[in-house]
Structure formats: C-alpha cells, structure tokens
Amino acid sequence: MVVHTQTHTTLLTRLADSRDRAAWDEFCARYGELIRGFSRRYGLQPADVEDVQQDVLLSLSKAMPSFTYDPAKGKFRSYLKTVVIHAAQKRMLQKHPGARLDEVESTTRAEASDVRVDEKWEAEWRQYHLRLAMRTVRAEFNESDLEAFDRYAVGGEDARRIAEDLGLSVDQVYQAKSRITRRLAALVAEQVADEG
C-alpha cells in the first residue's frame, strides 16, 4: 500500500527541485497510475503508455522550477490533465510523421477541450481515486467484509447466497456494504480535497 506522506501542495513545492528524487518518486506513486490509465483510455498501445508517462514527467520537470501552485488560478488536476493530454496527443501524432509541431499543438488544444476527452479524463480520475481508496479499505477491513462487499456491491450477487457462503447473516452482508461504501466515500473526499 502506498502511503502519501506529504500534503499535495508540499509535494508540488518540493518538485521544483529536480534533484529531490523522493518527491519525484512520490509524484509517480500518486499519479503514475492515473497517467497510464488515461493513456490507455485514450487508445494508446502499452509501449506508448509508458512513453506518455515519461513525456509527462519530463515536461513537468522542466516546468516545476518556475511553477507556483495557486488554487485561485485553478486546480493542479486541470494543469496535469492538460500536460497529459498534450503528451498523449503528441504520441498519437508521432505515428503520423508528416504532421507538423504546430498542428500537434493546435490539435492538442482542440482535444483538451473535447468533451469526449474530458469524459475519459473524468472517468479515469474517478477510477484512480476509487482504486487509491480501495487500497486503504483493504488494509482496514477484514477479509469476510471485503469479500461480502466485492460480491454484493461490486458483483451484484444475492446477499443470501453470500451470507451462506461466508457464514454471515444477511444483515452482516448489508452492513459490510454500508460501512465500506461510507469509508470509500470519505477517503475519496479526503483525496480530492488534498489535490486542491
């Protein structure tokens, strides 16, 4: 389980120092899965997905020394989205060697405002936060509650059958779903608030 030891804004401040390896490692631990997940949703092949992540990190390493996070100007999430979409679009257009850089940048701006791309980003953002929250939940709840939740809330199985299989009452299956759902919602809210 990855534990984020720094607040989001502290981490962003530390990224200004390109030599702070621990900050970049934490950034990759926090956002690598999101970047790769979006790249896959965008339709990139596995090798290109890894290249996009490297391109995003390179772009950020160049921008972070002069970057000042100001929540009043917007969320870091929006900035990261723009960088990731730009890197994904550039990778897609590299498959077409006749494209010019200004065409890549123009297309990237159009793609960044494209509703479908926004939907892909939002879907991946939600999944990213849910996966992150599930890591914590898996460490906090016992196996039978987790299995009941997975089978009932996620898998849609009959609560009576789950209760019978796990040696629980039907009410315990419902309670497991309720407790884990509440905890997931709280964790996701914390994570999103921490993002700024």
Backbone torsions as a table, in degrees:
resi	resn	phi	psi	omega
1	MET	NA	132.4	178.6
2	VAL	-87.1	125.6	177.2
3	VAL	-109.4	125.1	179.5
4	HIS	-86.8	116.4	-172.7
5	THR	-91.8	-14.6	-176.7
6	GLN	-116.6	154.1	172.3
7	THR	-71.1	160.5	-178.2
8	HIS	-58.0	-48.6	-177.3
9	THR	-66.7	-35.5	177.3
10	THR	-64.2	-42.6	178.9
11	LEU	-62.2	-44.8	180.0
12	LEU	-61.2	-38.4	177.4
13	THR	-63.8	-42.5	-178.7
14	ARG	-66.7	-28.3	-178.9
15	LEU	-66.7	-16.4	177.4
16	ALA	-61.9	-26.1	177.4
17	ASP	-93.1	102.5	-176.2
18	SER	-62.2	-17.6	-179.9
19	ARG	-85.3	-8.1	-179.4
20	ASP	-78.7	81.9	-175.8
21	ARG	-58.2	-39.4	-178.8
22	ALA	-63.0	-37.9	178.9
23	ALA	-65.4	-43.3	179.4
24	TRP	-68.1	-35.7	175.9
25	ASP	-63.3	-42.5	178.8
26	GLU	-66.3	-40.6	177.4
27	PHE	-58.8	-45.4	179.0
28	CYS	-63.5	-38.8	178.5
29	ALA	-65.2	-36.7	-179.6
30	ARG	-75.7	-45.8	-167.4
31	TYR	-113.5	-9.3	-178.5
32	GLY	-58.1	-44.7	-179.7
33	GLU	-63.6	-39.0	177.7
34	LEU	-64.0	-46.3	-179.1
35	ILE	-63.0	-46.7	179.9
36	ARG	-66.1	-40.6	180.0
37	GLY	-62.8	-43.8	178.4
38	PHE	-64.3	-41.8	-179.1
39	SER	-60.3	-39.0	176.7
40	ARG	-66.5	-44.5	177.8
41	ARG	-60.4	-32.4	-178.8
42	TYR	-71.7	-16.2	175.4
43	GLY	104.5	13.5	-179.1
44	LEU	-81.5	151.9	177.0
45	GLN	-76.1	158.8	-176.6
46	PRO	-51.9	-43.7	-179.9
47	ALA	-64.8	-37.6	178.9
48	ASP	-69.6	-33.4	178.2
49	VAL	-59.3	-46.6	178.8
50	GLU	-64.8	-38.2	178.4
51	ASP	-64.4	-38.8	178.1
52	VAL	-61.7	-44.2	179.0
53	GLN	-59.4	-43.8	178.8
54	GLN	-64.3	-40.0	178.3
55	ASP	-63.3	-40.7	178.6
56	VAL	-63.6	-45.7	179.9
57	LEU	-62.6	-41.1	178.3
58	LEU	-63.6	-45.7	179.3
59	SER	-60.7	-44.9	179.5
60	LEU	-67.0	-37.6	-179.6
61	SER	-63.5	-30.6	176.9
62	LYS	-77.4	-34.6	-175.2
63	ALA	-84.8	-31.3	-171.0
64	MET	-63.2	-33.7	179.4
65	PRO	-59.0	-28.7	179.2
66	SER	-107.8	5.7	-178.2
67	PHE	-83.2	131.4	173.5
68	THR	-124.1	118.8	-178.8
69	TYR	-76.6	121.3	177.9
70	ASP	-129.7	102.2	-177.4
71	PRO	-56.9	-25.6	179.2
72	ALA	-67.4	-25.3	179.9
73	LYS	-88.2	-12.5	-179.6
74	GLY	144.0	172.3	-178.0
75	LYS	-89.1	147.2	175.4
76	PHE	-59.7	-33.6	177.9
77	ARG	-53.5	-42.1	179.4
78	SER	-68.2	-39.9	178.0
79	TYR	-63.9	-46.3	179.3
80	LEU	-62.0	-41.6	178.3
81	LYS	-56.3	-46.5	-179.4
82	THR	-61.4	-44.8	-179.8
83	VAL	-63.5	-43.8	-178.2
84	VAL	-66.7	-45.2	179.6
85	ILE	-62.4	-41.6	178.9
86	HIS	-59.8	-45.8	-179.0
87	ALA	-65.8	-39.8	179.8
88	ALA	-67.5	-44.0	179.6
89	GLN	-64.7	-42.3	178.9
90	LYS	-61.1	-41.6	179.2
91	ARG	-64.1	-40.9	178.4
92	MET	-63.3	-43.6	-176.6
93	LEU	-73.9	-20.1	176.3
94	GLN	-67.1	-18.2	175.9
95	LYS	-72.5	-14.4	177.8
96	HIS	-116.3	88.1	-170.7
97	PRO	-60.8	-15.8	-178.7
98	GLY	-80.7	-9.1	-176.8
99	ALA	-73.1	139.8	177.8
100	ARG	-90.2	157.5	-178.7
101	LEU	-59.4	-42.1	179.9
102	ASP	-64.3	-30.9	174.8
103	GLU	-68.1	-39.4	178.3
104	VAL	-61.2	-48.9	-178.2
105	GLU	-64.9	-40.9	178.5
106	SER	-64.0	-45.0	179.2
107	THR	-65.3	-38.0	179.7
108	THR	-63.3	-43.0	177.9
109	ARG	-62.3	-42.3	178.3
110	ALA	-64.4	-42.4	179.4
111	GLU	-64.0	-39.7	-177.6
112	ALA	-62.7	-29.8	179.7
113	SER	-95.1	-2.8	179.9
114	ASP	-67.9	130.1	-178.4
115	VAL	-59.2	-39.9	-179.7
116	ARG	-62.9	-40.5	178.5
117	VAL	-66.7	-41.7	176.8
118	ASP	-59.9	-42.0	178.6
119	GLU	-63.3	-40.8	178.3
120	LYS	-63.8	-43.6	179.2
121	TRP	-62.9	-48.3	-178.8
122	GLU	-61.7	-41.8	178.9
123	ALA	-62.2	-44.7	-180.0
124	GLU	-68.4	-37.5	178.5
125	TRP	-60.1	-45.9	178.4
126	ARG	-63.1	-44.9	179.7
127	GLN	-63.8	-39.6	177.8
128	TYR	-57.9	-49.1	-178.6
129	HIS	-68.3	-35.6	177.7
130	LEU	-66.5	-44.0	177.6
131	ARG	-61.0	-42.5	179.4
132	LEU	-62.8	-44.7	179.0
133	ALA	-65.4	-37.5	179.9
134	MET	-63.5	-31.2	177.0
135	ARG	-61.2	-42.6	178.7
136	THR	-68.1	-45.1	-179.8
137	VAL	-58.5	-42.2	-178.9
138	ARG	-63.6	-26.6	177.7
139	ALA	-83.7	-21.7	-174.1
140	GLU	-96.2	-25.0	-174.1
141	PHE	-108.7	155.0	179.5
142	ASN	-77.1	163.2	-174.5
143	GLU	-59.4	-42.2	-177.4
144	SER	-67.6	-38.6	175.9
145	ASP	-63.5	-42.7	179.9
146	LEU	-64.5	-42.6	179.0
147	GLU	-66.4	-40.9	177.3
148	ALA	-60.4	-44.6	178.8
149	PHE	-62.0	-49.4	-179.0
150	ASP	-58.8	-44.9	-175.8
151	ARG	-75.0	-38.3	-176.2
152	TYR	-85.1	-55.4	-174.9
153	ALA	-76.2	-38.7	-176.4
154	VAL	-92.3	-47.5	-174.7
155	GLY	-85.9	-16.0	178.1
156	GLY	72.7	19.6	179.7
157	GLU	-72.7	162.2	179.3
158	ASP	-68.3	130.8	-177.5
159	ALA	-61.9	-36.1	-179.4
160	ARG	-64.7	-43.3	-179.5
161	ARG	-64.8	-43.4	179.2
162	ILE	-60.8	-46.3	-180.0
163	ALA	-58.5	-44.5	-179.9
164	GLU	-63.0	-47.2	-179.1
165	ASP	-62.6	-35.8	-174.3
166	LEU	-98.2	-2.2	-178.8
167	GLY	70.2	34.3	179.2
168	LEU	-114.8	167.2	170.4
169	SER	-84.9	160.7	177.3
170	VAL	-60.7	-37.7	178.7
171	ASP	-61.8	-36.6	178.0
172	GLN	-66.3	-34.3	176.0
173	VAL	-64.3	-46.2	178.6
174	TYR	-61.9	-41.3	-179.6
175	GLN	-65.7	-40.6	178.3
176	ALA	-60.1	-46.2	178.4
177	LYS	-59.6	-46.3	-177.5
178	SER	-64.0	-47.7	-178.6
179	ARG	-63.6	-45.2	-177.6
180	ILE	-69.3	-39.0	177.7
181	THR	-61.8	-44.4	178.1
182	ARG	-62.2	-43.0	-179.2
183	ARG	-65.5	-41.6	177.5
184	LEU	-60.2	-45.3	-179.8
185	ALA	-60.6	-42.4	179.4
186	ALA	-65.7	-43.2	-179.4
187	LEU	-64.9	-43.9	178.8
188	VAL	-61.8	-42.7	178.9
189	ALA	-60.7	-41.5	177.5
190	GLU	-62.4	-46.0	-178.5
191	GLN	-61.9	-44.3	-178.6
192	VAL	-66.5	-41.1	177.8
193	ALA	-62.7	-37.9	179.0
194	ASP	-67.1	-28.5	179.8
195	GLU	-66.7	-25.6	-179.4
196	GLY	80.2	NA	NA
